[in-house]
Amino acid sequence: MNIIGADFIQQELKKPGYLFKMIFNDSGAAFFSASIQHRTVKLFGLSYEDSPKGNALAAIVTDGRIEIGGEREGSERGQIFCWQSIVRHR
């Protein structure tokens, strides 16, 4: 799994009341500033769009909470696998 923005996450998690965004699917995840819109982040194999063209889910990460949005095909089990891969990434 490809992780984009790992250094960014490390810095953000040190801040009290952190807030950032991400998009993810089974091939990777990208983490970025909350000031950037999910749909503007386009990476090879990773794109969130408000149409069937998108292949990723969007999330907002805040202090102690992750809110996942977007309607994409895939099971809850598949999302859990993605999260496990993200957490294990080093």
PyMOL Python script that loads the backbone (N, CA, C, O; Angstrom):
from pymol import cmd

cmd.read_pdbstr("""\
ATOM      1  N   MET A   1       0.843  -1.173   0.000  1.00  0.00           N
ATOM      2  CA  MET A   1       0.000   0.000   0.000  1.00  0.00           C
ATOM      3  C   MET A   1       0.893   1.241   0.000  1.00  0.00           C
ATOM      4  O   MET A   1       1.858   1.319   0.761  1.00  0.00           O
ATOM      5  N   ASN A   2       0.568   2.203  -0.850  1.00  0.00           N
ATOM      6  CA  ASN A   2       1.295   3.465  -0.918  1.00  0.00           C
ATOM      7  C   ASN A   2       0.667   4.480   0.035  1.00  0.00           C
ATOM      8  O   ASN A   2      -0.549   4.669   0.042  1.00  0.00           O
ATOM      9  N   ILE A   3       1.504   5.126   0.833  1.00  0.00           N
ATOM     10  CA  ILE A   3       1.043   6.158   1.755  1.00  0.00           C
ATOM     11  C   ILE A   3       1.720   7.471   1.369  1.00  0.00           C
ATOM     12  O   ILE A   3       2.947   7.568   1.356  1.00  0.00           O
ATOM     13  N   ILE A   4       0.914   8.466   1.059  1.00  0.00           N
ATOM     14  CA  ILE A   4       1.419   9.785   0.711  1.00  0.00           C
ATOM     15  C   ILE A   4       1.107  10.722   1.883  1.00  0.00           C
ATOM     16  O   ILE A   4      -0.038  10.802   2.328  1.00  0.00           O
ATOM     17  N   GLY A   5       2.107  11.415   2.371  1.00  0.00           N
ATOM     18  CA  GLY A   5       1.895  12.365   3.456  1.00  0.00           C
ATOM     19  C   GLY A   5       2.199  11.821   4.836  1.00  0.00           C
ATOM     20  O   GLY A   5       1.699  12.356   5.825  1.00  0.00           O
ATOM     21  N   ALA A   6       2.998  10.781   4.935  1.00  0.00           N
ATOM     22  CA  ALA A   6       3.317  10.189   6.242  1.00  0.00           C
ATOM     23  C   ALA A   6       4.037  11.196   7.145  1.00  0.00           C
ATOM     24  O   ALA A   6       3.754  11.255   8.341  1.00  0.00           O
ATOM     25  N   ASP A   7       4.952  11.979   6.598  1.00  0.00           N
ATOM     26  CA  ASP A   7       5.637  12.994   7.399  1.00  0.00           C
ATOM     27  C   ASP A   7       4.656  14.056   7.872  1.00  0.00           C
ATOM     28  O   ASP A   7       4.749  14.537   9.001  1.00  0.00           O
ATOM     29  N   PHE A   8       3.719  14.420   7.007  1.00  0.00           N
ATOM     30  CA  PHE A   8       2.688  15.392   7.352  1.00  0.00           C
ATOM     31  C   PHE A   8       1.869  14.911   8.552  1.00  0.00           C
ATOM     32  O   PHE A   8       1.591  15.682   9.470  1.00  0.00           O
ATOM     33  N   ILE A   9       1.487  13.637   8.538  1.00  0.00           N
ATOM     34  CA  ILE A   9       0.699  13.070   9.639  1.00  0.00           C
ATOM     35  C   ILE A   9       1.470  13.174  10.953  1.00  0.00           C
ATOM     36  O   ILE A   9       0.912  13.582  11.972  1.00  0.00           O
ATOM     37  N   GLN A  10       2.732  12.809  10.930  1.00  0.00           N
ATOM     38  CA  GLN A  10       3.536  12.837  12.149  1.00  0.00           C
ATOM     39  C   GLN A  10       3.559  14.228  12.764  1.00  0.00           C
ATOM     40  O   GLN A  10       3.485  14.365  13.985  1.00  0.00           O
ATOM     41  N   GLN A  11       3.660  15.253  11.938  1.00  0.00           N
ATOM     42  CA  GLN A  11       3.664  16.626  12.444  1.00  0.00           C
ATOM     43  C   GLN A  11       2.287  17.032  12.961  1.00  0.00           C
ATOM     44  O   GLN A  11       2.180  17.656  14.017  1.00  0.00           O
ATOM     45  N   GLU A  12       1.241  16.683  12.229  1.00  0.00           N
ATOM     46  CA  GLU A  12      -0.115  17.069  12.621  1.00  0.00           C
ATOM     47  C   GLU A  12      -0.555  16.410  13.919  1.00  0.00           C
ATOM     48  O   GLU A  12      -1.227  17.040  14.736  1.00  0.00           O
ATOM     49  N   LEU A  13      -0.188  15.162  14.117  1.00  0.00           N
ATOM     50  CA  LEU A  13      -0.617  14.438  15.317  1.00  0.00           C
ATOM     51  C   LEU A  13      -0.020  15.007  16.598  1.00  0.00           C
ATOM     52  O   LEU A  13      -0.522  14.731  17.688  1.00  0.00           O
ATOM     53  N   LYS A  14       1.030  15.787  16.481  1.00  0.00           N
ATOM     54  CA  LYS A  14       1.643  16.424  17.644  1.00  0.00           C
ATOM     55  C   LYS A  14       0.876  17.663  18.097  1.00  0.00           C
ATOM     56  O   LYS A  14       1.066  18.141  19.216  1.00  0.00           O
ATOM     57  N   LYS A  15       0.010  18.181  17.227  1.00  0.00           N
ATOM     58  CA  LYS A  15      -0.730  19.409  17.527  1.00  0.00           C
ATOM     59  C   LYS A  15      -2.011  19.089  18.291  1.00  0.00           C
ATOM     60  O   LYS A  15      -2.733  18.158  17.932  1.00  0.00           O
ATOM     61  N   PRO A  16      -2.296  19.853  19.337  1.00  0.00           N
ATOM     62  CA  PRO A  16      -3.574  19.635  20.031  1.00  0.00           C
ATOM     63  C   PRO A  16      -4.733  20.029  19.112  1.00  0.00           C
ATOM     64  O   PRO A  16      -4.662  21.041  18.414  1.00  0.00           O
ATOM     65  N   GLY A  17      -5.781  19.239  19.116  1.00  0.00           N
ATOM     66  CA  GLY A  17      -6.946  19.529  18.279  1.00  0.00           C
ATOM     67  C   GLY A  17      -6.664  19.422  16.785  1.00  0.00           C
ATOM     68  O   GLY A  17      -7.232  20.169  15.988  1.00  0.00           O
ATOM     69  N   TYR A  18      -5.788  18.493  16.403  1.00  0.00           N
ATOM     70  CA  TYR A  18      -5.421  18.355  14.989  1.00  0.00           C
ATOM     71  C   TYR A  18      -6.636  18.094  14.100  1.00  0.00           C
ATOM     72  O   TYR A  18      -7.649  17.553  14.544  1.00  0.00           O
ATOM     73  N   LEU A  19      -6.507  18.489  12.843  1.00  0.00           N
ATOM     74  CA  LEU A  19      -7.556  18.303  11.847  1.00  0.00           C
ATOM     75  C   LEU A  19      -6.884  18.220  10.487  1.00  0.00           C
ATOM     76  O   LEU A  19      -6.192  19.151  10.074  1.00  0.00           O
ATOM     77  N   PHE A  20      -7.085  17.104   9.789  1.00  0.00           N
ATOM     78  CA  PHE A  20      -6.583  16.973   8.430  1.00  0.00           C
ATOM     79  C   PHE A  20      -7.495  16.038   7.657  1.00  0.00           C
ATOM     80  O   PHE A  20      -8.412  15.440   8.222  1.00  0.00           O
ATOM     81  N   LYS A  21      -7.240  15.915   6.367  1.00  0.00           N
ATOM     82  CA  LYS A  21      -8.088  15.105   5.498  1.00  0.00           C
ATOM     83  C   LYS A  21      -7.269  13.990   4.861  1.00  0.00           C
ATOM     84  O   LYS A  21      -6.038  13.996   4.876  1.00  0.00           O
ATOM     85  N   MET A  22      -8.004  13.037   4.305  1.00  0.00           N
ATOM     86  CA  MET A  22      -7.353  11.959   3.572  1.00  0.00           C
ATOM     87  C   MET A  22      -8.315  11.372   2.546  1.00  0.00           C
ATOM     88  O   MET A  22      -9.532  11.502   2.672  1.00  0.00           O
ATOM     89  N   ILE A  23      -7.755  10.729   1.537  1.00  0.00           N
ATOM     90  CA  ILE A  23      -8.517   9.861   0.636  1.00  0.00           C
ATOM     91  C   ILE A  23      -7.796   8.524   0.643  1.00  0.00           C
ATOM     92  O   ILE A  23      -6.576   8.468   0.798  1.00  0.00           O
ATOM     93  N   PHE A  24      -8.555   7.448   0.474  1.00  0.00           N
ATOM     94  CA  PHE A  24      -7.926   6.126   0.513  1.00  0.00           C
ATOM     95  C   PHE A  24      -8.743   5.096  -0.247  1.00  0.00           C
ATOM     96  O   PHE A  24      -9.952   5.238  -0.429  1.00  0.00           O
ATOM     97  N   ASN A  25      -8.055   4.064  -0.680  1.00  0.00           N
ATOM     98  CA  ASN A  25      -8.672   2.865  -1.240  1.00  0.00           C
ATOM     99  C   ASN A  25      -7.710   1.712  -0.962  1.00  0.00           C
ATOM    100  O   ASN A  25      -6.760   1.866  -0.194  1.00  0.00           O
ATOM    101  N   ASP A  26      -7.952   0.573  -1.576  1.00  0.00           N
ATOM    102  CA  ASP A  26      -7.115  -0.590  -1.264  1.00  0.00           C
ATOM    103  C   ASP A  26      -5.699  -0.498  -1.816  1.00  0.00           C
ATOM    104  O   ASP A  26      -4.858  -1.333  -1.482  1.00  0.00           O
ATOM    105  N   SER A  27      -5.414   0.500  -2.655  1.00  0.00           N
ATOM    106  CA  SER A  27      -4.052   0.628  -3.182  1.00  0.00           C
ATOM    107  C   SER A  27      -3.225   1.690  -2.463  1.00  0.00           C
ATOM    108  O   SER A  27      -2.001   1.712  -2.591  1.00  0.00           O
ATOM    109  N   GLY A  28      -3.883   2.571  -1.708  1.00  0.00           N
ATOM    110  CA  GLY A  28      -3.107   3.591  -1.032  1.00  0.00           C
ATOM    111  C   GLY A  28      -3.946   4.601  -0.282  1.00  0.00           C
ATOM    112  O   GLY A  28      -5.174   4.525  -0.244  1.00  0.00           O
ATOM    113  N   ALA A  29      -3.240   5.553   0.316  1.00  0.00           N
ATOM    114  CA  ALA A  29      -3.875   6.625   1.067  1.00  0.00           C
ATOM    115  C   ALA A  29      -3.046   7.887   0.924  1.00  0.00           C
ATOM    116  O   ALA A  29      -1.818   7.834   0.851  1.00  0.00           O
ATOM    117  N   ALA A  30      -3.726   9.017   0.885  1.00  0.00           N
ATOM    118  CA  ALA A  30      -3.057  10.313   0.836  1.00  0.00           C
ATOM    119  C   ALA A  30      -3.618  11.180   1.954  1.00  0.00           C
ATOM    120  O   ALA A  30      -4.833  11.295   2.109  1.00  0.00           O
ATOM    121  N   PHE A  31      -2.735  11.785   2.729  1.00  0.00           N
ATOM    122  CA  PHE A  31      -3.100  12.657   3.839  1.00  0.00           C
ATOM    123  C   PHE A  31      -2.694  14.078   3.482  1.00  0.00           C
ATOM    124  O   PHE A  31      -1.622  14.296   2.918  1.00  0.00           O
ATOM    125  N   PHE A  32      -3.555  15.058   3.809  1.00  0.00           N
ATOM    126  CA  PHE A  32      -3.286  16.435   3.411  1.00  0.00           C
ATOM    127  C   PHE A  32      -4.037  17.418   4.300  1.00  0.00           C
ATOM    128  O   PHE A  32      -4.863  17.025   5.124  1.00  0.00           O
ATOM    129  N   SER A  33      -3.744  18.682   4.124  1.00  0.00           N
ATOM    130  CA  SER A  33      -4.313  19.754   4.928  1.00  0.00           C
ATOM    131  C   SER A  33      -5.838  19.811   4.808  1.00  0.00           C
ATOM    132  O   SER A  33      -6.404  19.510   3.758  1.00  0.00           O
ATOM    133  N   ALA A  34      -6.480  20.199   5.892  1.00  0.00           N
ATOM    134  CA  ALA A  34      -7.940  20.339   5.894  1.00  0.00           C
ATOM    135  C   ALA A  34      -8.398  21.468   4.978  1.00  0.00           C
ATOM    136  O   ALA A  34      -9.581  21.542   4.647  1.00  0.00           O
ATOM    137  N   SER A  35      -7.498  22.341   4.567  1.00  0.00           N
ATOM    138  CA  SER A  35      -7.870  23.446   3.675  1.00  0.00           C
ATOM    139  C   SER A  35      -8.003  23.011   2.219  1.00  0.00           C
ATOM    140  O   SER A  35      -8.467  23.786   1.382  1.00  0.00           O
ATOM    141  N   ILE A  36      -7.605  21.794   1.912  1.00  0.00           N
ATOM    142  CA  ILE A  36      -7.665  21.266   0.544  1.00  0.00           C
ATOM    143  C   ILE A  36      -8.917  20.397   0.393  1.00  0.00           C
ATOM    144  O   ILE A  36      -9.235  19.600   1.276  1.00  0.00           O
ATOM    145  N   GLN A  37      -9.617  20.554  -0.720  1.00  0.00           N
ATOM    146  CA  GLN A  37     -10.803  19.750  -0.996  1.00  0.00           C
ATOM    147  C   GLN A  37     -10.392  18.339  -1.414  1.00  0.00           C
ATOM    148  O   GLN A  37      -9.434  18.160  -2.167  1.00  0.00           O
ATOM    149  N   HIS A  38     -11.118  17.347  -0.922  1.00  0.00           N
ATOM    150  CA  HIS A  38     -10.822  15.945  -1.260  1.00  0.00           C
ATOM    151  C   HIS A  38     -10.744  15.737  -2.771  1.00  0.00           C
ATOM    152  O   HIS A  38      -9.822  15.085  -3.261  1.00  0.00           O
ATOM    153  N   ARG A  39     -11.689  16.277  -3.495  1.00  0.00           N
ATOM    154  CA  ARG A  39     -11.787  16.005  -4.935  1.00  0.00           C
ATOM    155  C   ARG A  39     -10.661  16.636  -5.755  1.00  0.00           C
ATOM    156  O   ARG A  39     -10.501  16.303  -6.930  1.00  0.00           O
ATOM    157  N   THR A  40      -9.878  17.542  -5.161  1.00  0.00           N
ATOM    158  CA  THR A  40      -8.785  18.153  -5.917  1.00  0.00           C
ATOM    159  C   THR A  40      -7.488  17.345  -5.838  1.00  0.00           C
ATOM    160  O   THR A  40      -6.544  17.617  -6.580  1.00  0.00           O
ATOM    161  N   VAL A  41      -7.437  16.362  -4.950  1.00  0.00           N
ATOM    162  CA  VAL A  41      -6.239  15.523  -4.813  1.00  0.00           C
ATOM    163  C   VAL A  41      -6.332  14.377  -5.813  1.00  0.00           C
ATOM    164  O   VAL A  41      -7.211  13.521  -5.706  1.00  0.00           O
ATOM    165  N   LYS A  42      -5.432  14.364  -6.773  1.00  0.00           N
ATOM    166  CA  LYS A  42      -5.414  13.337  -7.811  1.00  0.00           C
ATOM    167  C   LYS A  42      -4.033  12.695  -7.842  1.00  0.00           C
ATOM    168  O   LYS A  42      -3.039  13.347  -8.161  1.00  0.00           O
ATOM    169  N   LEU A  43      -3.986  11.432  -7.513  1.00  0.00           N
ATOM    170  CA  LEU A  43      -2.739  10.686  -7.543  1.00  0.00           C
ATOM    171  C   LEU A  43      -2.956   9.416  -8.344  1.00  0.00           C
ATOM    172  O   LEU A  43      -4.089   8.962  -8.502  1.00  0.00           O
ATOM    173  N   PHE A  44      -1.886   8.848  -8.842  1.00  0.00           N
ATOM    174  CA  PHE A  44      -2.001   7.620  -9.626  1.00  0.00           C
ATOM    175  C   PHE A  44      -2.734   6.553  -8.817  1.00  0.00           C
ATOM    176  O   PHE A  44      -2.265   6.142  -7.756  1.00  0.00           O
ATOM    177  N   GLY A  45      -3.881   6.106  -9.317  1.00  0.00           N
ATOM    178  CA  GLY A  45      -4.639   5.047  -8.671  1.00  0.00           C
ATOM    179  C   GLY A  45      -5.464   5.489  -7.475  1.00  0.00           C
ATOM    180  O   GLY A  45      -5.989   4.650  -6.743  1.00  0.00           O
ATOM    181  N   LEU A  46      -5.588   6.810  -7.264  1.00  0.00           N
ATOM    182  CA  LEU A  46      -6.283   7.306  -6.090  1.00  0.00           C
ATOM    183  C   LEU A  46      -6.968   8.626  -6.420  1.00  0.00           C
ATOM    184  O   LEU A  46      -6.312   9.641  -6.653  1.00  0.00           O
ATOM    185  N   SER A  47      -8.309   8.595  -6.437  1.00  0.00           N
ATOM    186  CA  SER A  47      -9.062   9.796  -6.779  1.00  0.00           C
ATOM    187  C   SER A  47     -10.445   9.745  -6.141  1.00  0.00           C
ATOM    188  O   SER A  47     -11.180   8.772  -6.306  1.00  0.00           O
ATOM    189  N   TYR A  48     -10.789  10.798  -5.414  1.00  0.00           N
ATOM    190  CA  TYR A  48     -12.145  10.918  -4.859  1.00  0.00           C
ATOM    191  C   TYR A  48     -12.911  11.872  -5.746  1.00  0.00           C
ATOM    192  O   TYR A  48     -12.461  12.988  -6.001  1.00  0.00           O
ATOM    193  N   GLU A  49     -14.071  11.438  -6.218  1.00  0.00           N
ATOM    194  CA  GLU A  49     -14.932  12.288  -7.037  1.00  0.00           C
ATOM    195  C   GLU A  49     -16.374  12.015  -6.659  1.00  0.00           C
ATOM    196  O   GLU A  49     -16.723  10.927  -6.200  1.00  0.00           O
ATOM    197  N   ASP A  50     -17.201  13.023  -6.861  1.00  0.00           N
ATOM    198  CA  ASP A  50     -18.625  12.875  -6.592  1.00  0.00           C
ATOM    199  C   ASP A  50     -19.323  12.241  -7.792  1.00  0.00           C
ATOM    200  O   ASP A  50     -20.408  12.670  -8.185  1.00  0.00           O
ATOM    201  N   SER A  51     -18.705  11.232  -8.361  1.00  0.00           N
ATOM    202  CA  SER A  51     -19.261  10.528  -9.514  1.00  0.00           C
ATOM    203  C   SER A  51     -18.668   9.120  -9.526  1.00  0.00           C
ATOM    204  O   SER A  51     -17.762   8.820  -8.747  1.00  0.00           O
ATOM    205  N   PRO A  52     -19.173   8.261 -10.401  1.00  0.00           N
ATOM    206  CA  PRO A  52     -18.621   6.904 -10.487  1.00  0.00           C
ATOM    207  C   PRO A  52     -17.156   6.847 -10.919  1.00  0.00           C
ATOM    208  O   PRO A  52     -16.528   5.796 -10.797  1.00  0.00           O
ATOM    209  N   LYS A  53     -16.599   7.944 -11.418  1.00  0.00           N
ATOM    210  CA  LYS A  53     -15.198   7.957 -11.844  1.00  0.00           C
ATOM    211  C   LYS A  53     -14.227   7.827 -10.674  1.00  0.00           C
ATOM    212  O   LYS A  53     -13.102   7.357 -10.849  1.00  0.00           O
ATOM    213  N   GLY A  54     -14.651   8.236  -9.497  1.00  0.00           N
ATOM    214  CA  GLY A  54     -13.781   8.171  -8.328  1.00  0.00           C
ATOM    215  C   GLY A  54     -13.601   6.741  -7.845  1.00  0.00           C
ATOM    216  O   GLY A  54     -14.486   5.902  -8.012  1.00  0.00           O
ATOM    217  N   ASN A  55     -12.444   6.470  -7.242  1.00  0.00           N
ATOM    218  CA  ASN A  55     -12.172   5.119  -6.754  1.00  0.00           C
ATOM    219  C   ASN A  55     -11.741   5.106  -5.287  1.00  0.00           C
ATOM    220  O   ASN A  55     -11.262   4.090  -4.783  1.00  0.00           O
ATOM    221  N   ALA A  56     -11.914   6.239  -4.609  1.00  0.00           N
ATOM    222  CA  ALA A  56     -11.452   6.347  -3.228  1.00  0.00           C
ATOM    223  C   ALA A  56     -12.553   6.884  -2.321  1.00  0.00           C
ATOM    224  O   ALA A  56     -13.503   7.525  -2.770  1.00  0.00           O
ATOM    225  N   LEU A  57     -12.395   6.606  -1.050  1.00  0.00           N
ATOM    226  CA  LEU A  57     -13.253   7.175  -0.024  1.00  0.00           C
ATOM    227  C   LEU A  57     -12.563   8.401   0.559  1.00  0.00           C
ATOM    228  O   LEU A  57     -11.337   8.504   0.535  1.00  0.00           O
ATOM    229  N   ALA A  58     -13.352   9.318   1.077  1.00  0.00           N
ATOM    230  CA  ALA A  58     -12.814  10.523   1.692  1.00  0.00           C
ATOM    231  C   ALA A  58     -12.972  10.421   3.203  1.00  0.00           C
ATOM    232  O   ALA A  58     -13.901   9.782   3.698  1.00  0.00           O
ATOM    233  N   ALA A  59     -12.064  11.052   3.927  1.00  0.00           N
ATOM    234  CA  ALA A  59     -12.160  11.051   5.383  1.00  0.00           C
ATOM    235  C   ALA A  59     -11.628  12.362   5.948  1.00  0.00           C
ATOM    236  O   ALA A  59     -10.755  13.010   5.371  1.00  0.00           O
ATOM    237  N   ILE A  60     -12.181  12.723   7.088  1.00  0.00           N
ATOM    238  CA  ILE A  60     -11.680  13.843   7.875  1.00  0.00           C
ATOM    239  C   ILE A  60     -11.188  13.250   9.190  1.00  0.00           C
ATOM    240  O   ILE A  60     -11.899  12.496   9.854  1.00  0.00           O
ATOM    241  N   VAL A  61      -9.958  13.606   9.553  1.00  0.00           N
ATOM    242  CA  VAL A  61      -9.347  13.072  10.768  1.00  0.00           C
ATOM    243  C   VAL A  61      -9.220  14.215  11.770  1.00  0.00           C
ATOM    244  O   VAL A  61      -8.564  15.221  11.498  1.00  0.00           O
ATOM    245  N   THR A  62      -9.848  14.053  12.921  1.00  0.00           N
ATOM    246  CA  THR A  62      -9.762  15.038  13.990  1.00  0.00           C
ATOM    247  C   THR A  62      -9.251  14.351  15.236  1.00  0.00           C
ATOM    248  O   THR A  62      -9.081  13.132  15.256  1.00  0.00           O
ATOM    249  N   ASP A  63      -9.012  15.114  16.253  1.00  0.00           N
ATOM    250  CA  ASP A  63      -8.487  14.595  17.505  1.00  0.00           C
ATOM    251  C   ASP A  63      -9.396  13.494  18.054  1.00  0.00           C
ATOM    252  O   ASP A  63     -10.444  13.774  18.636  1.00  0.00           O
ATOM    253  N   GLY A  64      -8.979  12.233  17.861  1.00  0.00           N
ATOM    254  CA  GLY A  64      -9.727  11.095  18.388  1.00  0.00           C
ATOM    255  C   GLY A  64     -10.867  10.597  17.525  1.00  0.00           C
ATOM    256  O   GLY A  64     -11.659   9.773  17.981  1.00  0.00           O
ATOM    257  N   ARG A  65     -10.978  11.075  16.274  1.00  0.00           N
ATOM    258  CA  ARG A  65     -12.117  10.660  15.450  1.00  0.00           C
ATOM    259  C   ARG A  65     -11.749  10.662  13.962  1.00  0.00           C
ATOM    260  O   ARG A  65     -11.002  11.519  13.490  1.00  0.00           O
ATOM    261  N   ILE A  66     -12.291   9.684  13.244  1.00  0.00           N
ATOM    262  CA  ILE A  66     -12.143   9.627  11.788  1.00  0.00           C
ATOM    263  C   ILE A  66     -13.538   9.501  11.195  1.00  0.00           C
ATOM    264  O   ILE A  66     -14.266   8.555  11.493  1.00  0.00           O
ATOM    265  N   GLU A  67     -13.903  10.463  10.352  1.00  0.00           N
ATOM    266  CA  GLU A  67     -15.207  10.435   9.697  1.00  0.00           C
ATOM    267  C   GLU A  67     -15.004  10.084   8.233  1.00  0.00           C
ATOM    268  O   GLU A  67     -14.331  10.809   7.499  1.00  0.00           O
ATOM    269  N   ILE A  68     -15.586   8.974   7.814  1.00  0.00           N
ATOM    270  CA  ILE A  68     -15.434   8.504   6.443  1.00  0.00           C
ATOM    271  C   ILE A  68     -16.687   8.866   5.668  1.00  0.00           C
ATOM    272  O   ILE A  68     -17.807   8.621   6.117  1.00  0.00           O
ATOM    273  N   GLY A  69     -16.485   9.448   4.506  1.00  0.00           N
ATOM    274  CA  GLY A  69     -17.602   9.821   3.647  1.00  0.00           C
ATOM    275  C   GLY A  69     -17.381   9.293   2.250  1.00  0.00           C
ATOM    276  O   GLY A  69     -16.300   8.804   1.923  1.00  0.00           O
ATOM    277  N   GLY A  70     -18.391   9.393   1.442  1.00  0.00           N
ATOM    278  CA  GLY A  70     -18.293   8.931   0.063  1.00  0.00           C
ATOM    279  C   GLY A  70     -18.968   7.599  -0.094  1.00  0.00           C
ATOM    280  O   GLY A  70     -18.922   6.745   0.792  1.00  0.00           O
ATOM    281  N   GLU A  71     -19.590   7.436  -1.224  1.00  0.00           N
ATOM    282  CA  GLU A  71     -20.282   6.179  -1.491  1.00  0.00           C
ATOM    283  C   GLU A  71     -19.556   5.453  -2.605  1.00  0.00           C
ATOM    284  O   GLU A  71     -19.702   5.796  -3.778  1.00  0.00           O
ATOM    285  N   ARG A  72     -18.799   4.479  -2.250  1.00  0.00           N
ATOM    286  CA  ARG A  72     -18.053   3.661  -3.210  1.00  0.00           C
ATOM    287  C   ARG A  72     -18.389   2.211  -2.982  1.00  0.00           C
ATOM    288  O   ARG A  72     -18.769   1.801  -1.886  1.00  0.00           O
ATOM    289  N   GLU A  73     -18.242   1.447  -4.038  1.00  0.00           N
ATOM    290  CA  GLU A  73     -18.463   0.021  -3.888  1.00  0.00           C
ATOM    291  C   GLU A  73     -17.409  -0.549  -2.953  1.00  0.00           C
ATOM    292  O   GLU A  73     -16.271  -0.081  -2.919  1.00  0.00           O
ATOM    293  N   GLY A  74     -17.790  -1.536  -2.218  1.00  0.00           N
ATOM    294  CA  GLY A  74     -16.854  -2.169  -1.305  1.00  0.00           C
ATOM    295  C   GLY A  74     -17.522  -2.422   0.029  1.00  0.00           C
ATOM    296  O   GLY A  74     -18.431  -1.704   0.445  1.00  0.00           O
ATOM    297  N   SER A  75     -17.067  -3.418   0.657  1.00  0.00           N
ATOM    298  CA  SER A  75     -17.679  -3.830   1.907  1.00  0.00           C
ATOM    299  C   SER A  75     -17.032  -3.142   3.099  1.00  0.00           C
ATOM    300  O   SER A  75     -15.961  -2.545   2.991  1.00  0.00           O
ATOM    301  N   GLU A  76     -17.696  -3.238   4.218  1.00  0.00           N
ATOM    302  CA  GLU A  76     -17.111  -2.755   5.465  1.00  0.00           C
ATOM    303  C   GLU A  76     -15.833  -3.535   5.759  1.00  0.00           C
ATOM    304  O   GLU A  76     -14.860  -2.978   6.269  1.00  0.00           O
ATOM    305  N   ARG A  77     -15.842  -4.811   5.438  1.00  0.00           N
ATOM    306  CA  ARG A  77     -14.654  -5.645   5.646  1.00  0.00           C
ATOM    307  C   ARG A  77     -13.476  -5.118   4.818  1.00  0.00           C
ATOM    308  O   ARG A  77     -12.335  -5.111   5.280  1.00  0.00           O
ATOM    309  N   GLY A  78     -13.769  -4.679   3.595  1.00  0.00           N
ATOM    310  CA  GLY A  78     -12.730  -4.107   2.741  1.00  0.00           C
ATOM    311  C   GLY A  78     -12.164  -2.824   3.324  1.00  0.00           C
ATOM    312  O   GLY A  78     -10.960  -2.582   3.246  1.00  0.00           O
ATOM    313  N   GLN A  79     -13.026  -2.001   3.909  1.00  0.00           N
ATOM    314  CA  GLN A  79     -12.566  -0.767   4.550  1.00  0.00           C
ATOM    315  C   GLN A  79     -11.689  -1.088   5.752  1.00  0.00           C
ATOM    316  O   GLN A  79     -10.680  -0.422   5.980  1.00  0.00           O
ATOM    317  N   ILE A  80     -12.065  -2.092   6.512  1.00  0.00           N
ATOM    318  CA  ILE A  80     -11.261  -2.500   7.664  1.00  0.00           C
ATOM    319  C   ILE A  80      -9.885  -2.963   7.210  1.00  0.00           C
ATOM    320  O   ILE A  80      -8.879  -2.629   7.837  1.00  0.00           O
ATOM    321  N   PHE A  81      -9.832  -3.733   6.119  1.00  0.00           N
ATOM    322  CA  PHE A  81      -8.548  -4.181   5.584  1.00  0.00           C
ATOM    323  C   PHE A  81      -7.691  -2.980   5.191  1.00  0.00           C
ATOM    324  O   PHE A  81      -6.491  -2.962   5.466  1.00  0.00           O
ATOM    325  N   CYS A  82      -8.294  -1.977   4.551  1.00  0.00           N
ATOM    326  CA  CYS A  82      -7.559  -0.766   4.171  1.00  0.00           C
ATOM    327  C   CYS A  82      -6.969  -0.093   5.400  1.00  0.00           C
ATOM    328  O   CYS A  82      -5.798   0.289   5.403  1.00  0.00           O
ATOM    329  N   TRP A  83      -7.778   0.053   6.445  1.00  0.00           N
ATOM    330  CA  TRP A  83      -7.310   0.699   7.668  1.00  0.00           C
ATOM    331  C   TRP A  83      -6.183  -0.092   8.318  1.00  0.00           C
ATOM    332  O   TRP A  83      -5.219   0.488   8.818  1.00  0.00           O
ATOM    333  N   GLN A  84      -6.302  -1.387   8.311  1.00  0.00           N
ATOM    334  CA  GLN A  84      -5.234  -2.219   8.885  1.00  0.00           C
ATOM    335  C   GLN A  84      -3.937  -2.003   8.121  1.00  0.00           C
ATOM    336  O   GLN A  84      -2.867  -1.914   8.722  1.00  0.00           O
ATOM    337  N   SER A  85      -4.028  -1.919   6.813  1.00  0.00           N
ATOM    338  CA  SER A  85      -2.835  -1.692   5.977  1.00  0.00           C
ATOM    339  C   SER A  85      -2.229  -0.321   6.244  1.00  0.00           C
ATOM    340  O   SER A  85      -1.007  -0.183   6.302  1.00  0.00           O
ATOM    341  N   ILE A  86      -3.068   0.683   6.406  1.00  0.00           N
ATOM    342  CA  ILE A  86      -2.585   2.042   6.684  1.00  0.00           C
ATOM    343  C   ILE A  86      -1.881   2.088   8.027  1.00  0.00           C
ATOM    344  O   ILE A  86      -0.791   2.650   8.140  1.00  0.00           O
ATOM    345  N   VAL A  87      -2.491   1.505   9.041  1.00  0.00           N
ATOM    346  CA  VAL A  87      -1.924   1.528  10.392  1.00  0.00           C
ATOM    347  C   VAL A  87      -0.599   0.775  10.448  1.00  0.00           C
ATOM    348  O   VAL A  87       0.316   1.195  11.157  1.00  0.00           O
ATOM    349  N   ARG A  88      -0.481  -0.317   9.722  1.00  0.00           N
ATOM    350  CA  ARG A  88       0.758  -1.124   9.734  1.00  0.00           C
ATOM    351  C   ARG A  88       1.887  -0.523   8.922  1.00  0.00           C
ATOM    352  O   ARG A  88       3.044  -0.909   9.084  1.00  0.00           O
ATOM    353  N   HIS A  89       1.557   0.431   8.037  1.00  0.00           N
ATOM    354  CA  HIS A  89       2.560   1.006   7.131  1.00  0.00           C
ATOM    355  C   HIS A  89       3.636   1.719   7.944  1.00  0.00           C
ATOM    356  O   HIS A  89       3.347   2.399   8.929  1.00  0.00           O
ATOM    357  N   ARG A  90       4.854   1.549   7.519  1.00  0.00           N
ATOM    358  CA  ARG A  90       5.984   2.224   8.196  1.00  0.00           C
ATOM    359  C   ARG A  90       6.857   2.882   7.185  1.00  0.00           C
ATOM    360  O   ARG A  90       7.858   3.502   7.544  1.00  0.00           O
TER     361      ARG A  90
END
""", "prot")
cmd.dss("prot")
cmd.show_as("cartoon", "prot")
cmd.util.cbc("prot")
cmd.orient("prot")
